[in-house]
């Protein structure tokens, strides 16, 4: 008995010591509101999530999430005084399969919802880190905690989270709601006998008694449950049933608003009108709600919006069941062989990131084993591109998410999945297309990403990350454009343009199996449109895909384009590759215009050779015996002026080396470096492409070392 008393006393003393630490760290805490950013789904420095082995700790002050092994780094960046964290640990457990009437396991349905197979068990605790780095864990809920600490923890747990906020915003952007055509003349019955309580606890479906997913009819004040889905899930269908019942009586009450989503900023409004039957906008919503006694300015959000419900559905959607359908795949996993989770229409982003962040030069710069890049970043890590690139590069090329494969291991175990949600939100911010949830072109995204990274690296090279040229320069090359006069003396003009991608047009006429493809299409046309749209049956032949050789597309790239107006005459234009980059990106353009002048995508196969010889596309500049068009800006004459015989700056050797590595002649590289005053490789490359046809661009520099030559800077 004495030992029990002493044990209890020790426990009480330990709890009091923990509470003392909590009280010393809780100053300035506040509960996050629904509009605040709470990063509780993904670590800001790694790709860990609450499903990771150690869980995810959310800073109660900044609402940023960190893997437990990153907390010391967060504390250091916050001043070293310690911190309070909500530790989230989630586990996925397989649901018991339902049994049939005879006790046998019921047939499994081939569903696409992860929640059909798994349930999630969530555990929360308070993690206290004092200034010495010592950690104390307090299980939640805990009655001894100060109220503000408990409220902040509850606020974070109940918060939608930054990831879901981004997904919801993306969904709403894609939805593009239209104004209902019925809001102006909406019938509203006199409210004399009916007022709607602003208290959510008083709301109930008038048909089923349900208290969730409720919709208020703006015409007669009826409260009904949400729509019932085909599988029996969803609401009680009370609101829709009421609309149909009133319609049979001759009343037309089409607009309903979802209770619990009403805020001063608006609410979810749906139109049951047959010609709309969708989410809509009601510009007079505040007036329509006031009619029923609801002041929109005093309402707070208490239920999920339709966009948030759609996001929840997508989060439980098993995209891998579609992407790998019918394929036999061999699992591999190792540093450099780490996959990215499909976030829904994110294949363009995933493929680009895996390509670029796996290059040796990228790994050398951004593989942040000691976390120095992330440590030196700004406080708002989720909005810093350098931090997020270092985070993803480290995730894909280290063993953190690549433990050895085990027999029978769950392929979709979230502990080893890398989900680039934070990166996707950041890189797409402010871009009309890449911030949406729609499918995008990988080539276009690659150029956009390289440009964004180039801008971010301008202030980081040599300080936070290894110095040198930007990653963008590894893909830059010059395209030589040659114009030849169609008649007369057949004069020529050469110019160069900088690009990062060799774009090749894919044309159906180049298909090796064109006859087979066209025969199948003809057979389909004979069957008729209705017959062709019938579901496929077993044994029915699949539509053959056109197989288009890459060499055919290269031949089209090299072919002359005739009849181009130029300086009062017509010329033919040919393109050649003037310089070769370290890495040549080849884009296969499968988009075109069909016979109805509508944009279309050609579903085809383009086999890629392991080796590609492009010698026939090498640009050689003006040849002996060719007569050039006269220079229309006098640049060539100015270039012939003698350089001043005075001492000047010397070209930066590093810039010259980088340009020479791109097959730019050494003398031209030196002139380019001097012309841009050694400001950087990017500027020197741009200058070279603009002046590559100048007569003296490849001449040795004057003995004094001065002058940019080639038309000057």
C-alpha positions as CSV (number, residue, x, y, z in Angstrom):
1,X,0.0,0.0,0.0
2,X,2.9,2.3,0.8
3,X,4.5,1.5,-2.5
4,X,1.2,2.3,-4.3
5,X,1.0,5.7,-2.6
6,X,4.6,6.5,-3.4
7,X,4.0,5.5,-7.0
8,X,1.0,7.7,-7.3
9,X,2.8,10.5,-5.7
10,X,5.7,10.1,-8.2
11,X,3.3,10.1,-11.1
12,X,1.6,13.2,-9.8
13,X,4.9,14.9,-9.3
14,X,5.9,13.9,-12.9
15,X,2.7,15.3,-14.3
16,X,3.1,18.5,-12.4
17,X,6.7,18.8,-13.8
18,X,5.3,18.3,-17.3
19,X,2.6,20.9,-16.7
20,X,5.2,23.3,-15.5
21,X,7.1,22.9,-18.8
22,X,3.8,23.3,-20.7
23,X,2.9,26.5,-18.9
24,X,6.4,27.9,-19.7
25,X,5.9,27.3,-23.4
26,X,2.3,28.2,-24.0
27,X,2.5,32.0,-24.2
28,X,1.1,33.4,-27.5
29,X,-0.8,30.2,-28.5
30,X,-4.1,30.7,-30.4
31,X,-6.7,28.4,-31.8
32,X,-6.5,28.0,-35.6
33,X,-9.6,29.2,-37.5
34,X,-11.0,27.5,-40.6
35,X,-9.3,30.0,-42.9
36,X,-5.8,29.5,-41.3
37,X,-3.2,27.2,-42.9
38,X,-2.5,24.2,-40.7
39,X,0.1,21.9,-42.1
40,X,-0.9,18.7,-40.3
41,X,-0.8,16.2,-43.2
42,X,2.8,16.5,-44.4
43,X,6.1,17.4,-42.9
44,X,7.6,20.7,-44.0
45,X,11.1,19.2,-44.3
46,X,10.5,15.6,-45.2
47,X,7.6,13.6,-46.8
48,X,6.6,12.0,-43.6
49,X,2.9,12.0,-42.7
50,X,0.8,10.9,-39.6
51,X,1.0,7.4,-41.1
52,X,4.8,7.3,-40.8
53,X,6.4,5.1,-38.2
54,X,7.1,8.0,-35.8
55,X,4.0,10.0,-36.7
56,X,3.9,13.7,-37.4
57,X,4.2,16.5,-34.9
58,X,2.4,19.8,-35.4
59,X,3.9,22.9,-33.8
60,X,1.1,24.5,-31.7
61,X,2.5,28.0,-32.3
62,X,3.2,27.9,-36.1
63,X,0.8,25.1,-37.0
64,X,3.5,23.5,-39.2
65,X,4.0,19.8,-39.2
66,X,7.4,18.1,-38.7
67,X,8.7,14.5,-38.5
68,X,9.8,13.8,-34.9
69,X,13.5,13.6,-36.0
70,X,13.2,17.1,-37.5
71,X,11.9,18.7,-34.2
72,X,15.4,19.8,-33.1
73,X,15.8,21.6,-36.4
74,X,12.5,23.4,-35.9
75,X,13.4,24.3,-32.4
76,X,16.7,25.8,-33.5
77,X,15.1,27.8,-36.3
78,X,12.5,29.1,-33.7
79,X,15.1,30.4,-31.3
80,X,16.0,27.3,-29.3
81,X,13.6,27.8,-26.5
82,X,11.7,24.6,-26.9
83,X,8.1,24.0,-28.2
84,X,4.8,22.3,-27.8
85,X,3.6,19.8,-30.5
86,X,0.5,17.8,-31.3
87,X,1.9,14.3,-32.1
88,X,-0.4,12.5,-34.6
89,X,0.1,8.7,-35.1
90,X,-2.3,7.1,-37.6
91,X,-2.5,3.3,-38.3
92,X,-4.3,1.7,-41.2
93,X,-6.0,-1.6,-40.3
94,X,-7.8,-4.0,-42.6
95,X,-11.5,-4.2,-42.1
96,X,-13.1,-7.6,-41.5
97,X,-14.7,-8.9,-44.6
98,X,-18.5,-9.5,-44.3
99,X,-19.7,-13.0,-44.0
100,X,-22.3,-14.7,-46.1
101,X,-25.5,-16.3,-44.8
102,X,-23.7,-19.7,-44.5
103,X,-20.8,-18.1,-42.6
104,X,-18.4,-18.1,-45.6
105,X,-16.6,-15.0,-46.7
106,X,-18.8,-12.9,-49.0
107,X,-17.6,-12.3,-52.5
108,X,-15.2,-9.4,-52.7
109,X,-16.3,-6.4,-54.7
110,X,-13.8,-4.7,-57.0
111,X,-14.1,-1.3,-55.5
112,X,-11.9,1.8,-56.0
113,X,-12.3,3.2,-52.5
114,X,-9.5,2.5,-50.0
115,X,-12.0,3.0,-47.2
116,X,-13.8,-0.1,-48.4
117,X,-10.8,-2.1,-47.3
118,X,-9.1,-0.1,-44.5
119,X,-10.1,1.7,-41.4
120,X,-7.8,4.3,-39.8
121,X,-7.0,4.4,-36.1
122,X,-5.9,7.8,-34.9
123,X,-3.8,8.5,-31.7
124,X,-3.0,12.0,-30.5
125,X,-0.7,13.2,-27.7
126,X,1.0,16.4,-26.6
127,X,4.8,16.4,-27.2
128,X,6.7,18.8,-25.0
129,X,10.3,19.7,-26.1
130,X,12.2,21.9,-23.6
131,X,15.1,24.1,-24.4
132,X,17.6,21.3,-23.5
133,X,15.9,19.0,-26.1
134,X,14.4,16.7,-23.5
135,X,11.0,15.4,-24.7
136,X,7.9,14.5,-22.6
137,X,4.7,13.0,-24.0
138,X,1.3,13.7,-22.5
139,X,-1.6,11.5,-23.7
140,X,-4.7,13.3,-24.9
141,X,-7.2,14.2,-23.7
142,X,-5.7,15.3,-20.5
143,X,-7.7,17.2,-17.8
144,X,-4.5,18.7,-16.3
145,X,-3.6,20.7,-19.4
146,X,-4.2,24.5,-19.5
147,X,-7.4,25.2,-21.4
148,X,-5.7,27.1,-24.2
149,X,-3.4,24.2,-24.9
150,X,-6.3,21.7,-25.0
151,X,-8.2,24.1,-27.3
152,X,-5.3,24.5,-29.7
153,X,-4.8,20.8,-29.9
154,X,-8.6,20.3,-30.5
155,X,-8.5,23.0,-33.1
156,X,-5.7,21.4,-35.0
157,X,-7.3,17.9,-34.9
158,X,-10.7,19.3,-36.1
159,X,-9.1,21.6,-38.8
160,X,-9.5,20.7,-42.4
161,X,-5.7,21.0,-42.9
162,X,-3.7,22.9,-45.6
163,X,-3.6,20.0,-48.0
164,X,-7.4,19.6,-48.0
165,X,-7.8,23.4,-48.2
166,X,-5.7,23.3,-51.4
167,X,-7.5,20.4,-52.8
168,X,-10.9,22.0,-52.1
169,X,-9.8,25.3,-53.7
170,X,-8.6,23.3,-56.7
171,X,-11.9,21.5,-57.0
172,X,-13.9,24.8,-56.7
173,X,-11.7,26.4,-59.3
174,X,-12.4,23.5,-61.7
175,X,-16.1,23.6,-60.9
176,X,-16.6,27.1,-62.3
177,X,-20.1,27.7,-60.8
178,X,-22.6,29.6,-62.8
179,X,-25.4,31.8,-61.5
180,X,-28.7,30.2,-61.3
181,X,-31.2,31.5,-63.7
182,X,-33.9,31.3,-61.0
183,X,-32.4,33.4,-58.2
184,X,-33.9,36.7,-59.3
185,X,-37.5,35.6,-59.4
186,X,-37.2,33.0,-56.7
187,X,-40.6,32.4,-55.0
188,X,-40.4,32.7,-51.2
189,X,-43.5,31.9,-49.1
190,X,-44.4,34.2,-46.2
191,X,-42.3,33.3,-43.1
192,X,-45.1,34.2,-40.7
193,X,-45.4,30.6,-39.4
194,X,-41.9,29.4,-39.9
195,X,-38.4,30.7,-38.8
196,X,-35.2,28.8,-39.1
197,X,-33.1,28.7,-36.0
198,X,-29.5,29.8,-36.4
199,X,-28.4,27.2,-33.9
200,X,-27.1,24.0,-35.7
201,X,-28.3,21.8,-32.9
202,X,-31.9,22.7,-33.8
203,X,-31.6,21.6,-37.5
204,X,-33.2,18.3,-38.4
205,X,-34.6,16.6,-41.5
206,X,-38.3,17.0,-41.5
207,X,-38.8,13.6,-43.1
208,X,-36.2,11.3,-41.6
209,X,-35.0,13.1,-38.5
210,X,-31.4,13.1,-39.7
211,X,-29.2,15.8,-38.2
212,X,-26.3,15.8,-40.7
213,X,-26.0,16.8,-44.4
214,X,-29.1,19.0,-44.3
215,X,-30.4,21.3,-47.0
216,X,-32.8,24.3,-46.5
217,X,-35.2,25.0,-49.3
218,X,-35.0,28.8,-49.9
219,X,-38.6,28.9,-51.2
220,X,-40.7,27.3,-48.4
221,X,-38.1,26.8,-45.6
222,X,-38.3,23.0,-45.6
223,X,-35.2,21.2,-44.2
224,X,-34.4,17.9,-45.8
225,X,-31.5,15.4,-46.0
226,X,-29.0,15.4,-48.8
227,X,-29.2,13.2,-51.9
228,X,-29.0,9.5,-51.5
229,X,-26.5,7.7,-53.8
230,X,-27.0,4.6,-55.9
231,X,-25.3,2.4,-53.4
232,X,-27.5,3.6,-50.5
233,X,-24.8,6.0,-49.1
234,X,-25.2,9.7,-48.7
235,X,-28.2,11.4,-47.1
236,X,-31.9,10.6,-46.6
237,X,-32.9,12.2,-49.9
238,X,-35.4,14.3,-48.0
239,X,-34.6,17.6,-49.8
240,X,-34.9,16.2,-53.3
241,X,-38.0,14.2,-52.4
242,X,-39.7,17.4,-51.1
243,X,-38.8,19.3,-54.3
244,X,-40.4,16.6,-56.5
245,X,-43.5,16.4,-54.3
246,X,-44.0,20.1,-54.5
247,X,-43.4,20.0,-58.2
248,X,-46.2,17.5,-58.6
249,X,-48.5,20.0,-56.8
250,X,-47.5,22.7,-59.3
251,X,-45.0,24.5,-57.1
252,X,-41.5,25.1,-58.3
253,X,-39.0,25.5,-55.5
254,X,-35.6,24.8,-57.1
255,X,-32.9,26.3,-54.9
256,X,-31.6,24.8,-51.6
257,X,-28.7,25.8,-49.4
258,X,-26.6,23.4,-47.3
259,X,-26.9,24.2,-43.7
260,X,-23.6,24.3,-41.9
261,X,-21.7,25.8,-44.8
262,X,-23.2,29.3,-44.4
263,X,-20.6,31.9,-43.6
264,X,-20.3,35.6,-44.4
265,X,-18.4,34.5,-47.6
266,X,-21.3,32.4,-48.9
267,X,-22.5,28.8,-48.8
268,X,-23.2,25.8,-51.0
269,X,-26.3,26.3,-53.1
270,X,-27.8,23.6,-55.3
271,X,-30.5,23.9,-58.0
272,X,-32.9,20.9,-58.5
273,X,-34.2,22.5,-61.6
274,X,-34.0,19.9,-64.4
275,X,-32.1,22.3,-66.7
276,X,-29.5,23.0,-64.0
277,X,-29.3,20.1,-61.6
278,X,-26.0,21.3,-60.2
279,X,-24.2,23.5,-57.8
280,X,-24.9,27.1,-58.6
281,X,-24.4,30.7,-57.4
282,X,-27.1,32.7,-55.7
283,X,-26.0,36.4,-55.7
284,X,-29.0,37.2,-53.5
285,X,-28.3,34.4,-50.9
286,X,-28.0,36.8,-48.0
287,X,-31.4,38.3,-48.8
288,X,-33.0,34.9,-49.3
289,X,-31.6,33.6,-46.0
290,X,-32.7,36.8,-44.1
291,X,-36.2,36.0,-45.3
292,X,-36.1,32.9,-43.0
293,X,-34.4,34.7,-40.1
294,X,-30.8,33.7,-40.8
295,X,-28.2,36.5,-40.6
296,X,-25.4,35.4,-42.9
297,X,-22.9,37.7,-41.2
298,X,-23.4,35.9,-37.9
299,X,-23.1,32.3,-39.2
300,X,-20.1,30.0,-38.8
301,X,-19.1,26.9,-40.7
302,X,-20.1,23.7,-38.9
303,X,-20.3,21.2,-41.8
304,X,-18.2,20.1,-44.8
305,X,-18.9,21.8,-48.1
306,X,-19.6,19.8,-51.2
307,X,-16.1,20.5,-52.4
308,X,-14.6,19.2,-49.2
309,X,-16.7,16.1,-49.4
310,X,-15.5,15.6,-53.0
311,X,-11.9,15.9,-51.7
312,X,-12.5,13.4,-49.0
313,X,-13.8,11.0,-51.7
314,X,-10.8,11.6,-53.9
315,X,-8.4,11.0,-50.9
316,X,-10.0,7.5,-50.4
317,X,-9.9,6.8,-54.2
318,X,-7.4,4.1,-55.2
319,X,-5.9,5.5,-58.3
320,X,-3.4,2.7,-58.6
321,X,-6.2,0.3,-59.3
322,X,-6.7,2.2,-62.6
323,X,-3.2,3.2,-63.6
324,X,-1.8,-0.3,-63.4
325,X,-5.0,-2.1,-64.6
326,X,-4.1,-5.2,-66.6
327,X,-0.4,-4.8,-66.2
328,X,2.0,-7.2,-64.6
329,X,4.6,-5.1,-62.8
330,X,7.7,-6.1,-61.0
331,X,8.2,-4.1,-57.7
332,X,11.5,-2.4,-57.2
333,X,12.5,0.0,-54.5
334,X,15.8,1.6,-53.6
335,X,17.3,5.1,-53.4
336,X,16.6,6.6,-56.8
337,X,13.7,4.1,-57.3
338,X,11.1,5.7,-55.1
339,X,7.7,6.4,-56.6
340,X,5.4,9.4,-56.2
341,X,1.8,9.0,-55.1
342,X,-0.8,10.0,-57.8
343,X,-2.7,12.9,-56.4
344,X,-5.3,12.8,-59.1
345,X,-4.3,14.1,-62.6
346,X,-0.8,14.6,-61.3
347,X,1.0,12.2,-63.7
348,X,2.5,15.2,-65.6
349,X,4.0,16.6,-62.3
350,X,5.2,13.2,-61.0
351,X,7.0,12.2,-64.2
352,X,8.7,15.5,-64.6
353,X,9.9,15.7,-60.9
354,X,11.2,12.1,-61.0
355,X,13.2,12.8,-64.2
356,X,14.7,16.2,-63.1
357,X,15.4,15.4,-59.5
358,X,17.1,12.1,-60.4
359,X,19.9,13.7,-62.5
360,X,23.4,13.7,-61.0
361,X,23.7,17.5,-61.2
362,X,20.4,17.9,-59.3
363,X,21.3,15.4,-56.6
364,X,24.7,17.1,-56.2
365,X,23.0,20.4,-55.5
366,X,19.8,19.4,-53.7
367,X,20.5,16.1,-52.0
368,X,20.4,17.6,-48.5
369,X,21.7,14.8,-46.3
370,X,22.6,17.1,-43.4
371,X,19.5,19.3,-43.8
372,X,21.7,22.5,-44.3
373,X,19.6,23.7,-47.2
374,X,16.4,23.3,-45.3
375,X,17.9,24.8,-42.1
376,X,19.0,27.9,-43.9
377,X,15.6,28.5,-45.5
378,X,13.0,31.1,-44.5
379,X,10.6,30.4,-41.6
380,X,7.7,29.7,-43.9
381,X,9.1,26.5,-45.4
382,X,6.0,25.4,-47.3
383,X,6.3,28.5,-49.5
384,X,10.0,28.2,-50.2
385,X,10.7,26.4,-53.5
386,X,14.4,25.7,-52.7
387,X,13.3,24.0,-49.5
388,X,10.7,21.9,-51.2
389,X,13.0,20.9,-54.0
390,X,15.6,19.8,-51.5
391,X,13.0,17.9,-49.6
392,X,11.7,16.0,-52.6
393,X,15.2,15.3,-54.0
394,X,16.2,13.9,-50.6
395,X,13.1,11.8,-50.4
396,X,13.5,10.3,-53.9
397,X,17.2,9.6,-53.6
398,X,17.8,8.4,-50.0
399,X,16.8,5.3,-48.2
400,X,14.3,7.0,-45.9
401,X,11.3,5.8,-48.1
402,X,13.1,2.9,-49.6
403,X,13.5,0.1,-47.0
404,X,14.2,-3.4,-48.3
405,X,11.2,-5.1,-49.9
406,X,9.5,-7.8,-47.8
407,X,7.4,-10.7,-49.0
408,X,3.7,-10.0,-48.6
409,X,4.3,-6.3,-47.9
410,X,1.3,-4.0,-48.5
411,X,2.2,-2.2,-51.7
412,X,0.1,0.8,-50.8
413,X,1.4,1.2,-47.2
414,X,1.4,5.0,-46.6
415,X,4.5,4.7,-44.4
416,X,6.7,4.4,-47.6
417,X,4.6,6.5,-50.0
418,X,6.0,9.9,-51.1
419,X,3.1,12.3,-51.7
420,X,4.2,15.7,-53.3
421,X,1.2,17.6,-52.0
422,X,3.1,20.5,-50.5
423,X,5.3,20.9,-53.6
424,X,2.3,20.7,-55.9
425,X,0.5,23.5,-54.0
426,X,3.5,25.7,-54.1
427,X,4.6,25.2,-57.7
428,X,1.1,25.7,-59.1
429,X,0.3,28.8,-57.0
430,X,-0.7,31.7,-59.2
431,X,-0.8,29.6,-62.4
432,X,-4.2,29.2,-64.0
433,X,-3.6,25.7,-65.2
434,X,-1.1,24.1,-62.8
435,X,-3.1,25.3,-59.8
436,X,-6.1,23.3,-61.1
437,X,-6.9,19.7,-60.9
438,X,-7.0,19.2,-64.7
439,X,-4.7,17.1,-66.8
440,X,-1.7,19.1,-68.1
441,X,1.1,18.7,-70.6
442,X,4.4,17.4,-69.0
443,X,6.6,19.3,-71.4
444,X,4.9,22.6,-70.7
445,X,5.2,22.0,-66.9
446,X,8.8,21.1,-67.2
447,X,9.7,24.4,-68.8
448,X,7.6,26.2,-66.2
449,X,9.2,24.4,-63.3
450,X,12.7,25.1,-64.6
451,X,11.9,28.8,-65.0
452,X,10.5,29.0,-61.5
453,X,13.5,27.2,-60.1
454,X,15.9,29.4,-62.1
455,X,14.3,32.5,-60.5
456,X,14.6,31.0,-57.0
457,X,18.2,30.0,-57.5
458,X,19.3,33.5,-58.3
459,X,19.5,34.4,-54.6
460,X,20.4,30.9,-53.4
461,X,23.4,29.9,-55.6
462,X,26.6,30.0,-53.7
463,X,24.9,30.6,-50.3
464,X,22.2,28.0,-49.6
465,X,23.0,25.7,-52.5
466,X,26.2,24.9,-54.4
467,X,27.2,27.6,-56.8
468,X,27.4,27.5,-60.6
469,X,24.9,27.8,-63.3
470,X,21.2,27.1,-62.8
471,X,19.8,23.7,-63.6
472,X,17.9,25.3,-66.5
473,X,21.2,25.8,-68.4
474,X,21.8,22.0,-68.6
475,X,18.9,21.8,-71.1
476,X,19.5,25.0,-73.1
477,X,20.6,24.8,-76.7
478,X,20.5,26.9,-79.8
479,X,18.3,26.2,-82.8
480,X,19.7,27.4,-86.1
481,X,17.1,28.9,-88.4
482,X,18.1,29.1,-92.1
483,X,16.0,31.2,-94.5
484,X,16.7,30.7,-98.2
485,X,15.3,32.9,-101.0
486,X,12.9,30.9,-103.2
487,X,14.2,32.5,-106.4
488,X,16.8,35.0,-107.8
489,X,20.2,34.7,-106.2
490,X,18.8,32.4,-103.5
491,X,20.3,34.6,-100.7
492,X,20.3,33.1,-97.2
493,X,19.9,34.4,-93.6
494,X,21.0,32.5,-90.5
495,X,19.8,33.2,-87.0
496,X,19.8,31.4,-83.7
497,X,17.1,31.0,-81.0
498,X,17.5,29.6,-77.5
499,X,15.3,26.8,-76.4
500,X,15.2,24.0,-73.8
501,X,13.2,21.4,-75.7
502,X,13.2,19.7,-79.1
503,X,9.5,19.5,-80.0
504,X,8.5,16.9,-82.6
505,X,5.1,16.8,-84.2
506,X,3.4,13.4,-84.4
507,X,1.2,12.8,-87.4
508,X,-1.1,9.8,-88.0
509,X,0.0,9.5,-91.7
510,X,3.4,8.4,-90.5
511,X,2.1,5.3,-88.7
512,X,3.7,2.0,-89.7
513,X,0.3,0.3,-89.3
514,X,-1.8,3.0,-90.9
515,X,-3.7,0.6,-93.1
516,X,-4.7,-1.5,-90.1
517,X,-5.8,1.6,-88.1
518,X,-7.9,3.0,-90.9
519,X,-9.5,-0.3,-91.7
520,X,-10.6,-0.6,-88.1
521,X,-12.0,3.0,-88.1
522,X,-13.9,2.2,-91.3
523,X,-15.4,-0.9,-89.8
524,X,-16.5,1.1,-86.8
525,X,-18.1,3.8,-89.0
526,X,-20.1,1.0,-90.8
527,X,-21.4,-0.3,-87.5
528,X,-22.8,3.1,-86.7
529,X,-22.2,5.4,-83.9
530,X,-24.6,3.8,-81.5
531,X,-23.3,0.3,-82.1
532,X,-19.7,1.5,-81.7
533,X,-20.4,2.8,-78.2
534,X,-21.6,-0.5,-76.8
535,X,-19.5,-1.9,-74.0
536,X,-16.8,-4.2,-75.1
537,X,-17.4,-7.9,-74.8
538,X,-14.8,-10.6,-74.0
539,X,-12.9,-11.6,-77.1
540,X,-13.8,-8.4,-79.0
541,X,-10.8,-7.1,-80.8
542,X,-9.3,-3.8,-79.4
543,X,-8.8,-0.8,-81.5
544,X,-5.2,-0.9,-82.8
545,X,-3.0,2.0,-81.8
546,X,-1.0,3.8,-84.5
547,X,2.7,3.0,-84.2
548,X,4.7,6.0,-85.4
549,X,8.5,5.8,-85.7
550,X,10.5,8.6,-84.1
551,X,12.6,9.0,-87.3
552,X,9.4,10.1,-89.2
553,X,8.9,12.9,-86.8
554,X,12.6,13.9,-87.0
555,X,12.3,14.0,-90.8
556,X,9.3,16.3,-90.5
557,X,11.4,18.6,-88.2
558,X,14.2,18.7,-90.7
559,X,12.0,19.2,-93.8
560,X,11.9,22.8,-95.3
561,X,8.8,25.0,-94.8
562,X,8.2,26.8,-98.1
563,X,6.4,30.0,-99.1
564,X,7.2,32.2,-96.1
565,X,7.0,36.0,-96.8
566,X,10.3,37.8,-96.0
567,X,11.5,41.3,-97.0
568,X,9.3,41.5,-100.1
569,X,10.1,38.0,-101.3
570,X,9.4,34.4,-100.3
571,X,11.8,32.0,-98.5
572,X,11.9,28.5,-97.3
573,X,12.8,27.8,-93.7
574,X,14.8,24.9,-92.2
575,X,15.7,24.2,-88.6
576,X,18.9,22.6,-87.4
577,X,20.5,22.1,-83.9
578,X,23.3,24.6,-83.6
579,X,24.6,23.5,-80.1
580,X,24.0,20.4,-78.1
581,X,23.0,20.7,-74.4
582,X,24.2,18.3,-71.7
583,X,20.7,16.8,-71.6
584,X,18.4,17.0,-74.7
585,X,14.7,16.9,-73.8
586,X,12.6,15.6,-76.7
587,X,8.9,16.4,-76.6
588,X,6.5,14.2,-78.5
589,X,3.6,16.5,-79.5
590,X,0.5,14.4,-79.9
591,X,-1.9,17.3,-79.9
592,X,-3.3,18.6,-83.2
593,X,-6.4,19.7,-85.1
594,X,-8.9,17.2,-86.5
595,X,-11.0,17.4,-89.6
596,X,-13.5,19.5,-87.8
597,X,-10.8,22.0,-86.7
598,X,-11.1,20.9,-83.1
599,X,-8.1,20.2,-80.8
600,X,-7.5,16.5,-80.4
601,X,-5.0,14.2,-78.9
602,X,-3.6,11.3,-81.0
603,X,-3.6,8.1,-79.0
604,X,-0.6,6.3,-80.4
605,X,2.7,4.6,-79.6
606,X,6.1,6.2,-80.4
607,X,8.8,3.6,-79.7
608,X,11.9,5.3,-78.3
609,X,15.4,4.0,-79.4
610,X,18.1,3.6,-76.8
611,X,20.5,5.6,-79.0
612,X,19.6,8.5,-81.2
613,X,21.9,9.9,-83.9
614,X,21.2,13.5,-84.7
615,X,24.2,14.3,-86.8
616,X,22.0,15.0,-89.8
617,X,20.4,17.8,-87.9
618,X,23.7,19.6,-87.0
619,X,23.6,23.3,-87.8
620,X,26.7,24.4,-89.7
621,X,26.1,28.1,-90.3
622,X,26.7,30.0,-93.5
623,X,28.6,27.9,-96.1
624,X,31.1,28.9,-98.7
625,X,29.5,30.3,-101.8
626,X,26.3,31.3,-100.0
627,X,25.2,35.0,-100.3
628,X,23.7,36.4,-97.2
629,X,20.8,38.9,-97.0
630,X,22.1,42.3,-96.1
631,X,22.1,43.1,-92.4
632,X,19.1,45.4,-91.8
633,X,20.3,46.9,-88.6
634,X,23.9,47.7,-89.4
635,X,25.1,45.4,-86.7
636,X,27.6,43.6,-88.9
637,X,29.3,46.9,-89.9
638,X,29.5,48.1,-86.3
639,X,31.0,44.7,-85.4
640,X,33.9,45.4,-87.9
641,X,35.0,48.6,-86.0
642,X,38.4,48.1,-84.3
643,X,38.3,47.4,-80.6
644,X,39.8,50.0,-78.3
645,X,43.4,49.3,-77.4
646,X,43.0,49.7,-73.7
647,X,43.0,47.3,-70.7
648,X,39.7,45.8,-69.7
649,X,38.2,43.1,-67.5
650,X,39.0,39.5,-68.2
651,X,36.3,36.9,-68.8
652,X,35.2,34.8,-65.9
653,X,36.7,31.4,-66.3
654,X,33.7,29.5,-64.7
655,X,31.3,31.2,-67.1
656,X,33.5,30.3,-70.1
657,X,33.8,26.7,-69.0
658,X,30.0,26.4,-68.7
659,X,29.4,27.8,-72.1
660,X,32.1,25.7,-73.7
661,X,30.5,22.6,-72.1
662,X,27.4,23.5,-74.3
663,X,29.5,23.4,-77.5
664,X,29.8,27.1,-77.7
665,X,33.3,28.0,-79.1
666,X,35.8,29.2,-76.5
667,X,36.3,32.7,-78.1
668,X,32.6,33.3,-78.4
669,X,32.2,32.2,-74.8
670,X,34.8,34.7,-73.7
671,X,33.1,37.5,-75.7
672,X,29.8,36.6,-74.2
673,X,31.1,36.7,-70.6
674,X,32.7,40.1,-71.2
675,X,29.6,41.5,-72.9
676,X,27.4,40.8,-69.9
677,X,30.2,42.0,-67.5
678,X,30.6,38.5,-66.1
679,X,27.2,38.7,-64.5
680,X,26.4,35.0,-64.9
681,X,26.2,32.1,-67.3
682,X,22.5,32.6,-68.1
683,X,23.0,36.1,-69.3
684,X,26.1,35.1,-71.3
685,X,24.2,32.3,-73.0
686,X,21.4,34.6,-73.9
687,X,23.9,37.1,-75.3
688,X,25.6,34.4,-77.4
689,X,22.3,33.3,-79.0
690,X,21.5,36.9,-79.9
691,X,24.9,37.5,-81.5
692,X,26.0,34.0,-82.7
693,X,25.8,35.1,-86.4
694,X,28.0,38.2,-85.9
695,X,31.1,38.0,-88.1
696,X,33.7,38.3,-85.4
697,X,32.0,36.4,-82.6
698,X,34.5,33.5,-82.9
699,X,37.5,35.7,-83.4
700,X,40.2,35.8,-80.6
701,X,39.9,38.7,-78.2
702,X,42.1,41.7,-78.7
703,X,45.5,41.4,-76.9
704,X,44.4,43.9,-74.3
705,X,41.4,41.6,-73.4
706,X,38.8,44.3,-73.8
707,X,35.6,44.5,-75.8
708,X,32.7,42.2,-76.1
709,X,32.8,42.2,-79.9
710,X,30.0,40.8,-82.0
711,X,27.9,44.0,-81.9
712,X,28.7,44.8,-78.3
713,X,26.7,44.2,-75.1
